[in-house]
């Protein structure tokens, strides 16, 4: 028979009293807010971004004020979603609820277009033309 002999005595092990560094009692409950500021960038692409920002904001602001003559009794706004009469006007196009297939086709084309645009030009869209980027960049 093989006997296992324990060679370590209980008195041979040293015990050290240690304290956790990140105990709840040692952590502050509130840390002062550290403000983060974006780096100020200058150059050709920054100038291009400002030009594109002005153009896109101009489109955002001017589009509701563009007039389009549709004849008597029809609204003369170029881009209009008429909820009361259940119609959508986009320049020379007038879409009724019965013509949902136009809207479905438009949404399908927009989805495919969005996929193609983001796969090929995603960085350009997100960095320069996305409305959220345009507005955020304006206020920074």
PyMOL commands that set and color helices and strands:
alter all, ss='L'
color gray80, all
select helices_A, chain A and resi 10-12+44-65+97-129+131-138
alter helices_A, ss='H'
color red, helices_A
select strands_A, chain A and resi 79-82+87-90+93-96
alter strands_A, ss='S'
color yellow, strands_A
deselect
rebuild
show_as cartoon
